[in-house]
């Protein structure tokens, strides 16, 4: 990522969106093998607002637990440390970039979040199918893959309006319109930059930044390919909207590194449709 190029865009951001201190603290704690459930509970319980959002999220139709999770300590036991951290991150980002759309641009944020959560679920399905161990981290990668679009909409809004108009006029991919309007920069690079500013794991930074270019991922090509394929599948099923109506081609390298056959792909597609109702209910409740 070229610093001078990216600075052309981020230099216009007045206030960088920052993650709550509790999320960064949780991330640091979970990296420490000596951290206990009591340590995690102590951090989250100090933030009543986040605690209530976490409980609302884990009890939503999207997660679909058969019993109600009534406390953070219960959530920690049921979900595990890493998943609780990721739920906290999800709740924080969802509040940071709300689903209401701005009136002067036809970019439907509710449809965007539907696309993002569906992509997160599908990324997790694919990661499980190809035996990637960090399943919940792959969920976060799928959820945040397009976060750069929200940064542009919220903080470089005039340029984003131009991008949306370009997509509508030319019926092209939003990333192509972004590259045209922003002189080679697109949402994936902005998203990777933001993830780096948030001090998210370097693997997640690269997955977000390269989800349209999995062939550049080197050792991370397989997890990047999971997000790349999930995005395309969700587009093909017309679930939500990421800003355009186009369906990109699956990169040959991404398909090959995943090693999926068409029978496995059919199983994934069937699972997506089974989860779709829960995703839609979550967005409606969110």
TORTORPA-223268 format. One record per residue (C-alpha): chain; x, y, z; residue number from 1; residue in one letter. Coordinates in steps of 0.2 Angstrom, whole numbers, plus 5000, padded with zeros to 4 digits. Each point is the difference from the previous one (the first is absolute). Layout:
<dotis>
+----+------+------+------+-----+----+
! ch !    x !    y !    z !   i ! aa !
+----+------+------+------+-----+----+
!  A !    X !    Y !    Z ! NUM !  A !
...
+----+------+------+------+-----+----+
</dotis>
This chain:
<dotis>
+----+------+------+------+-----+----+
! ch !    x !    y !    z !   i ! aa !
+----+------+------+------+-----+----+
!  A ! 5000 ! 5000 ! 5000 !   1 !  X !
!  A ! 5008 ! 5016 ! 4994 !   2 !  X !
!  A ! 5000 ! 5013 ! 5014 !   3 !  X !
!  A ! 5000 ! 5015 ! 4989 !   4 !  X !
!  A ! 4985 ! 4993 ! 4990 !   5 !  X !
!  A ! 4990 ! 4995 ! 5015 !   6 !  X !
!  A ! 5003 ! 5017 ! 5008 !   7 !  X !
!  A ! 4991 ! 5009 ! 4986 !   8 !  X !
!  A ! 4984 ! 4992 ! 5007 !   9 !  X !
!  A ! 5003 ! 4998 ! 5019 !  10 !  X !
!  A ! 5007 ! 5017 ! 5001 !  11 !  X !
!  A ! 4982 ! 5006 ! 4998 !  12 !  X !
!  A ! 4994 ! 4990 ! 5015 !  13 !  X !
!  A ! 4998 ! 5013 ! 5014 !  14 !  X !
!  A ! 4997 ! 4987 ! 5014 !  15 !  X !
!  A ! 5006 ! 4982 ! 4998 !  16 !  X !
!  A ! 4987 ! 4988 ! 5007 !  17 !  X !
!  A ! 5008 ! 4991 ! 5014 !  18 !  X !
!  A ! 4996 ! 4984 ! 5009 !  19 !  X !
!  A ! 4994 ! 5001 ! 5018 !  20 !  X !
!  A ! 5014 ! 4997 ! 5013 !  21 !  X !
!  A ! 4991 ! 4985 ! 5006 !  22 !  X !
!  A ! 5002 ! 4991 ! 4983 !  23 !  X !
!  A ! 5019 ! 5004 ! 4999 !  24 !  X !
!  A ! 5002 ! 4994 ! 5018 !  25 !  X !
!  A ! 4991 ! 4984 ! 4996 !  26 !  X !
!  A ! 5011 ! 4997 ! 4985 !  27 !  X !
!  A ! 5016 ! 5002 ! 5010 !  28 !  X !
!  A ! 4993 ! 4989 ! 5014 !  29 !  X !
!  A ! 4995 ! 4986 ! 4988 !  30 !  X !
!  A ! 5018 ! 5000 ! 4993 !  31 !  X !
!  A ! 5006 ! 4996 ! 5018 !  32 !  X !
!  A ! 4999 ! 4981 ! 5003 !  33 !  X !
!  A ! 4999 ! 5003 ! 5019 !  34 !  X !
!  A ! 4983 ! 5010 ! 4998 !  35 !  X !
!  A ! 4986 ! 4993 ! 5010 !  36 !  X !
!  A ! 4981 ! 5001 ! 4997 !  37 !  X !
!  A ! 4999 ! 5012 ! 5016 !  38 !  X !
!  A ! 5012 ! 5012 ! 4991 !  39 !  X !
!  A ! 4989 ! 5001 ! 4985 !  40 !  X !
!  A ! 4985 ! 5002 ! 5010 !  41 !  X !
!  A ! 5008 ! 5014 ! 5010 !  42 !  X !
!  A ! 5004 ! 5010 ! 4985 !  43 !  X !
!  A ! 4983 ! 4998 ! 4991 !  44 !  X !
!  A ! 4990 ! 5003 ! 5016 !  45 !  X !
!  A ! 5007 ! 5017 ! 5002 !  46 !  X !
!  A ! 4992 ! 5006 ! 4984 !  47 !  X !
!  A ! 4981 ! 4998 ! 5003 !  48 !  X !
!  A ! 4996 ! 5007 ! 4982 !  49 !  X !
!  A ! 5011 ! 4987 ! 4992 !  50 !  X !
!  A ! 4994 ! 4986 ! 5011 !  51 !  X !
!  A ! 4982 ! 5003 ! 4996 !  52 !  X !
!  A ! 5004 ! 5001 ! 4981 !  53 !  X !
!  A ! 5010 ! 4983 ! 5001 !  54 !  X !
!  A ! 4985 ! 4992 ! 5009 !  55 !  X !
!  A ! 4988 ! 5007 ! 4987 !  56 !  X !
!  A ! 5011 ! 4993 ! 4986 !  57 !  X !
!  A ! 5003 ! 4983 ! 5007 !  58 !  X !
!  A ! 4981 ! 4998 ! 5004 !  59 !  X !
!  A ! 4995 ! 5006 ! 4983 !  60 !  X !
!  A ! 4992 ! 4988 ! 4986 !  61 !  X !
!  A ! 5017 ! 5001 ! 4991 !  62 !  X !
!  A ! 5009 ! 4990 ! 5013 !  63 !  X !
!  A ! 4985 ! 4989 ! 5004 !  64 !  X !
!  A ! 5005 ! 4992 ! 5017 !  65 !  X !
!  A ! 4986 ! 4989 ! 5007 !  66 !  X !
!  A ! 5002 ! 5008 ! 5017 !  67 !  X !
!  A ! 5000 ! 5018 ! 5005 !  68 !  X !
!  A ! 5018 ! 5006 ! 5005 !  69 !  X !
!  A ! 4996 ! 5011 ! 5015 !  70 !  X !
!  A ! 5017 ! 5006 ! 5005 !  71 !  X !
!  A ! 5017 ! 5004 ! 4994 !  72 !  X !
!  A ! 5008 ! 4986 ! 5010 !  73 !  X !
!  A ! 4987 ! 4988 ! 4992 !  74 !  X !
!  A ! 5005 ! 5007 ! 4983 !  75 !  X !
!  A ! 5019 ! 4997 ! 5004 !  76 !  X !
!  A ! 4996 ! 4982 ! 5004 !  77 !  X !
!  A ! 4989 ! 4996 ! 4986 !  78 !  X !
!  A ! 5010 ! 5010 ! 4986 !  79 !  X !
!  A ! 5018 ! 4999 ! 5006 !  80 !  X !
!  A ! 5012 ! 5015 ! 5001 !  81 !  X !
!  A ! 5004 ! 5003 ! 4982 !  82 !  X !
!  A ! 4981 ! 4999 ! 4995 !  83 !  X !
!  A ! 4996 ! 5012 ! 5014 !  84 !  X !
!  A ! 5013 ! 5012 ! 4994 !  85 !  X !
!  A ! 4994 ! 4999 ! 4982 !  86 !  X !
!  A ! 4982 ! 5003 ! 5006 !  87 !  X !
!  A ! 5006 ! 5016 ! 5009 !  88 !  X !
!  A ! 5009 ! 5005 ! 4984 !  89 !  X !
!  A ! 4984 ! 4997 ! 4990 !  90 !  X !
!  A ! 4989 ! 5009 ! 5012 !  91 !  X !
!  A ! 5012 ! 5015 ! 5000 !  92 !  X !
!  A ! 5002 ! 5001 ! 4981 !  93 !  X !
!  A ! 4981 ! 4998 ! 4997 !  94 !  X !
!  A ! 4997 ! 5015 ! 5012 !  95 !  X !
!  A ! 5015 ! 5010 ! 4992 !  96 !  X !
!  A ! 4992 ! 4999 ! 4983 !  97 !  X !
!  A ! 4981 ! 4999 ! 5002 !  98 !  X !
!  A ! 4988 ! 4993 ! 4987 !  99 !  X !
!  A ! 4992 ! 5017 ! 4996 ! 100 !  X !
!  A ! 5004 ! 5006 ! 4983 ! 101 !  X !
!  A ! 5004 ! 5018 ! 4996 ! 102 !  X !
!  A ! 4986 ! 5009 ! 4990 ! 103 !  X !
!  A ! 5011 ! 5007 ! 4986 ! 104 !  X !
!  A ! 5007 ! 4984 ! 4994 ! 105 !  X !
!  A ! 4991 ! 4984 ! 4994 ! 106 !  X !
!  A ! 5011 ! 4988 ! 5011 ! 107 !  X !
!  A ! 4989 ! 4989 ! 5010 ! 108 !  X !
!  A ! 5010 ! 4997 ! 5017 ! 109 !  X !
!  A ! 4987 ! 4987 ! 5006 ! 110 !  X !
!  A ! 5002 ! 4990 ! 4984 ! 111 !  X !
!  A ! 5019 ! 5002 ! 5002 ! 112 !  X !
!  A ! 5000 ! 4993 ! 5017 ! 113 !  X !
!  A ! 4989 ! 4986 ! 4994 ! 114 !  X !
!  A ! 5013 ! 4996 ! 4987 ! 115 !  X !
!  A ! 5014 ! 5001 ! 5013 ! 116 !  X !
!  A ! 4992 ! 4989 ! 5013 ! 117 !  X !
!  A ! 4996 ! 4987 ! 4986 ! 118 !  X !
!  A ! 5017 ! 5001 ! 4994 ! 119 !  X !
!  A ! 5007 ! 4997 ! 5018 ! 120 !  X !
!  A ! 4989 ! 4985 ! 5002 ! 121 !  X !
!  A ! 5005 ! 4993 ! 4983 ! 122 !  X !
!  A ! 5019 ! 5003 ! 5003 ! 123 !  X !
!  A ! 4998 ! 4990 ! 5016 ! 124 !  X !
!  A ! 4991 ! 4986 ! 4990 ! 125 !  X !
!  A ! 5014 ! 5000 ! 4987 ! 126 !  X !
!  A ! 5014 ! 5001 ! 5013 ! 127 !  X !
!  A ! 4992 ! 4985 ! 5009 ! 128 !  X !
!  A ! 4999 ! 4990 ! 4984 ! 129 !  X !
!  A ! 5018 ! 5003 ! 4996 ! 130 !  X !
!  A ! 5006 ! 4997 ! 5018 ! 131 !  X !
!  A ! 5006 ! 5017 ! 5005 ! 132 !  X !
!  A ! 5002 ! 4999 ! 5019 ! 133 !  X !
!  A ! 4996 ! 5019 ! 5004 ! 134 !  X !
!  A ! 4981 ! 4998 ! 4995 ! 135 !  X !
!  A ! 4994 ! 5015 ! 5010 ! 136 !  X !
!  A ! 5014 ! 5011 ! 4994 ! 137 !  X !
!  A ! 4995 ! 4996 ! 4983 ! 138 !  X !
!  A ! 4982 ! 5006 ! 5004 ! 139 !  X !
!  A ! 5008 ! 5017 ! 5005 ! 140 !  X !
!  A ! 5010 ! 5000 ! 4984 ! 141 !  X !
!  A ! 4984 ! 4998 ! 4990 ! 142 !  X !
!  A ! 4990 ! 5012 ! 5010 ! 143 !  X !
!  A ! 5013 ! 5014 ! 4998 ! 144 !  X !
!  A ! 5006 ! 4997 ! 4982 ! 145 !  X !
!  A ! 4990 ! 5015 ! 4994 ! 146 !  X !
!  A ! 5002 ! 5012 ! 5014 ! 147 !  X !
!  A ! 5010 ! 5011 ! 4989 ! 148 !  X !
!  A ! 4984 ! 5005 ! 4991 ! 149 !  X !
!  A ! 4993 ! 5006 ! 5016 ! 150 !  X !
!  A ! 5015 ! 5010 ! 5004 ! 151 !  X !
!  A ! 4999 ! 5008 ! 4983 ! 152 !  X !
!  A ! 4981 ! 5003 ! 5002 ! 153 !  X !
!  A ! 5002 ! 5007 ! 5018 ! 154 !  X !
!  A ! 5016 ! 5010 ! 4999 ! 155 !  X !
!  A ! 5003 ! 5004 ! 4981 ! 156 !  X !
!  A ! 4982 ! 5002 ! 4996 ! 157 !  X !
!  A ! 5001 ! 5011 ! 4985 ! 158 !  X !
!  A ! 5012 ! 4988 ! 4991 ! 159 !  X !
!  A ! 4989 ! 4986 ! 5005 ! 160 !  X !
!  A ! 4985 ! 5008 ! 4992 ! 161 !  X !
!  A ! 5010 ! 5002 ! 4984 ! 162 !  X !
!  A ! 5005 ! 4981 ! 5001 ! 163 !  X !
!  A ! 4981 ! 4995 ! 5002 ! 164 !  X !
!  A ! 4995 ! 5011 ! 4985 ! 165 !  X !
!  A ! 5014 ! 4992 ! 4990 ! 166 !  X !
!  A ! 4994 ! 4983 ! 5004 ! 167 !  X !
!  A ! 4982 ! 5004 ! 4995 ! 168 !  X !
!  A ! 5006 ! 5009 ! 4984 ! 169 !  X !
!  A ! 5012 ! 4987 ! 4994 ! 170 !  X !
!  A ! 4993 ! 4984 ! 5008 ! 171 !  X !
!  A ! 5017 ! 4995 ! 5006 ! 172 !  X !
!  A ! 5007 ! 4992 ! 5015 ! 173 !  X !
!  A ! 5001 ! 5013 ! 5015 ! 174 !  X !
!  A ! 5019 ! 4996 ! 5002 ! 175 !  X !
!  A ! 5003 ! 5005 ! 4982 ! 176 !  X !
!  A ! 4990 ! 5016 ! 5003 ! 177 !  X !
!  A ! 5010 ! 5003 ! 5016 ! 178 !  X !
!  A ! 5017 ! 4998 ! 4991 ! 179 !  X !
!  A ! 4994 ! 5012 ! 4986 ! 180 !  X !
!  A ! 4994 ! 5014 ! 5012 ! 181 !  X !
!  A ! 5014 ! 4997 ! 5014 ! 182 !  X !
!  A ! 5014 ! 4998 ! 4988 ! 183 !  X !
!  A ! 5004 ! 4982 ! 5002 ! 184 !  X !
!  A ! 4993 ! 4998 ! 5018 ! 185 !  X !
!  A ! 4986 ! 4988 ! 5004 ! 186 !  X !
!  A ! 4990 ! 4995 ! 5016 ! 187 !  X !
!  A ! 5011 ! 4984 ! 5003 ! 188 !  X !
!  A ! 5015 ! 5011 ! 5002 ! 189 !  X !
!  A ! 4991 ! 5013 ! 5011 ! 190 !  X !
!  A ! 4993 ! 4985 ! 5010 ! 191 !  X !
!  A ! 5017 ! 4992 ! 5003 ! 192 !  X !
!  A ! 5007 ! 5017 ! 5005 ! 193 !  X !
!  A ! 4986 ! 5002 ! 5013 ! 194 !  X !
!  A ! 5003 ! 4983 ! 5007 ! 195 !  X !
!  A ! 5018 ! 5004 ! 5002 ! 196 !  X !
!  A ! 4996 ! 5016 ! 5009 ! 197 !  X !
!  A ! 4988 ! 4990 ! 5011 ! 198 !  X !
!  A ! 5015 ! 4988 ! 5004 ! 199 !  X !
!  A ! 4991 ! 4985 ! 4994 ! 200 !  X !
!  A ! 5010 ! 4984 ! 4997 ! 201 !  X !
!  A ! 5011 ! 5002 ! 4985 ! 202 !  X !
!  A ! 4992 ! 4985 ! 4991 ! 203 !  X !
!  A ! 4983 ! 5009 ! 5001 ! 204 !  X !
!  A ! 5008 ! 5016 ! 4994 ! 205 !  X !
!  A ! 5006 ! 4991 ! 4984 ! 206 !  X !
!  A ! 4984 ! 4990 ! 4998 ! 207 !  X !
!  A ! 4990 ! 5016 ! 4999 ! 208 !  X !
!  A ! 5012 ! 5009 ! 4990 ! 209 !  X !
!  A ! 5002 ! 4986 ! 4987 ! 210 !  X !
!  A ! 4983 ! 4992 ! 4999 ! 211 !  X !
!  A ! 4999 ! 5005 ! 4981 ! 212 !  X !
!  A ! 5018 ! 4995 ! 4997 ! 213 !  X !
!  A ! 5002 ! 4983 ! 5009 ! 214 !  X !
!  A ! 5014 ! 4995 ! 4988 ! 215 !  X !
!  A ! 5011 ! 5013 ! 5009 ! 216 !  X !
!  A ! 4997 ! 4992 ! 5017 ! 217 !  X !
!  A ! 5015 ! 4988 ! 5000 ! 218 !  X !
!  A ! 4998 ! 4990 ! 5016 ! 219 !  X !
!  A ! 4983 ! 5007 ! 5004 ! 220 !  X !
!  A ! 4993 ! 4996 ! 4983 ! 221 !  X !
!  A ! 4988 ! 4987 ! 5006 ! 222 !  X !
!  A ! 4991 ! 5011 ! 5014 ! 223 !  X !
!  A ! 5000 ! 5014 ! 4987 ! 224 !  X !
!  A ! 4992 ! 4988 ! 4988 ! 225 !  X !
!  A ! 4986 ! 4996 ! 5012 ! 226 !  X !
!  A ! 4995 ! 5018 ! 5001 ! 227 !  X !
!  A ! 5002 ! 5003 ! 4982 ! 228 !  X !
!  A ! 4989 ! 4985 ! 4996 ! 229 !  X !
!  A ! 4987 ! 5004 ! 5013 ! 230 !  X !
!  A ! 4998 ! 5018 ! 4993 ! 231 !  X !
!  A ! 4997 ! 4993 ! 4983 ! 232 !  X !
!  A ! 4987 ! 4987 ! 5006 ! 233 !  X !
!  A ! 4990 ! 5012 ! 5010 ! 234 !  X !
!  A ! 5000 ! 5012 ! 4984 ! 235 !  X !
!  A ! 4994 ! 4986 ! 4989 ! 236 !  X !
!  A ! 4986 ! 4996 ! 5012 ! 237 !  X !
!  A ! 4995 ! 5019 ! 5001 ! 238 !  X !
!  A ! 5001 ! 5001 ! 5019 ! 239 !  X !
!  A ! 5001 ! 5018 ! 5005 ! 240 !  X !
!  A ! 5010 ! 5012 ! 4990 ! 241 !  X !
!  A ! 5019 ! 5005 ! 5000 ! 242 !  X !
!  A ! 4997 ! 5015 ! 4989 ! 243 !  X !
!  A ! 4999 ! 4993 ! 4983 ! 244 !  X !
!  A ! 4990 ! 4986 ! 4990 ! 245 !  X !
!  A ! 5015 ! 4992 ! 4993 ! 246 !  X !
!  A ! 5007 ! 4982 ! 5004 ! 247 !  X !
!  A ! 5019 ! 4999 ! 4998 ! 248 !  X !
!  A ! 5008 ! 4985 ! 4994 ! 249 !  X !
!  A ! 5008 ! 4988 ! 5012 ! 250 !  X !
!  A ! 5019 ! 5001 ! 4998 ! 251 !  X !
!  A ! 5008 ! 4984 ! 4994 ! 252 !  X !
!  A ! 5013 ! 5000 ! 5013 ! 253 !  X !
!  A ! 4987 ! 5002 ! 5014 ! 254 !  X !
!  A ! 4989 ! 4985 ! 4994 ! 255 !  X !
!  A ! 5015 ! 4989 ! 4998 ! 256 !  X !
!  A ! 5007 ! 5004 ! 5017 ! 257 !  X !
!  A ! 4984 ! 4996 ! 5009 ! 258 !  X !
!  A ! 4999 ! 4983 ! 4991 ! 259 !  X !
!  A ! 4981 ! 4999 ! 5000 ! 260 !  X !
!  A ! 4990 ! 4990 ! 4987 ! 261 !  X !
!  A ! 4983 ! 5005 ! 4994 ! 262 !  X !
!  A ! 4991 ! 4988 ! 5012 ! 263 !  X !
!  A ! 5008 ! 5009 ! 5015 ! 264 !  X !
!  A ! 4995 ! 5016 ! 4992 ! 265 !  X !
!  A ! 4982 ! 4994 ! 4999 ! 266 !  X !
!  A ! 5000 ! 4996 ! 5018 ! 267 !  X !
!  A ! 5007 ! 5017 ! 5005 ! 268 !  X !
!  A ! 4986 ! 5008 ! 4989 ! 269 !  X !
!  A ! 4987 ! 4990 ! 5009 ! 270 !  X !
!  A ! 5007 ! 5005 ! 5017 ! 271 !  X !
!  A ! 5000 ! 5018 ! 4995 ! 272 !  X !
!  A ! 4981 ! 5000 ! 4996 ! 273 !  X !
!  A ! 4997 ! 4991 ! 5017 ! 274 !  X !
!  A ! 5008 ! 5014 ! 5009 ! 275 !  X !
!  A ! 4993 ! 5014 ! 4990 ! 276 !  X !
!  A ! 4984 ! 5002 ! 5010 ! 277 !  X !
!  A ! 5010 ! 5002 ! 5016 ! 278 !  X !
!  A ! 5011 ! 5013 ! 4992 ! 279 !  X !
!  A ! 4985 ! 5010 ! 4994 ! 280 !  X !
!  A ! 4992 ! 4999 ! 5018 ! 281 !  X !
!  A ! 5016 ! 5006 ! 5008 ! 282 !  X !
!  A ! 5001 ! 5015 ! 4989 ! 283 !  X !
!  A ! 4982 ! 5004 ! 5003 ! 284 !  X !
!  A ! 5003 ! 4999 ! 5019 ! 285 !  X !
!  A ! 5017 ! 5009 ! 4999 ! 286 !  X !
+----+------+------+------+-----+----+
</dotis>
